[in-house]
Amino acid sequence: MMDGTRLRAVCMRPPGAWGAPLDTVQHDRKLRDCLSVQLTAPQIDALLDRLARLDALDAGEVRALIASL
């Protein structure tokens, strides 16, 4: 660091790696963070809503979901 302080950390298994699953809140936060690089908050909300209902989507909604990716 600028003042000469040294920091050290060891991460044996980052959250989400095999053996260290994310909980629902962590997963949602990670998805939103990754998606925010390309999508706005309303777009992310719509995408996650579609993903939550994936089994119930009709063909047109699946096409819209894929197009949004």
Protein Blocks (a to p, Z undefined) as FASTA:
>chain_A
ZZopacddddfbgghiahiacdfklmmmmmmmmmmmmmcfklmmmmmmmmmmmmmpcfkl
mmmmmmmZZ
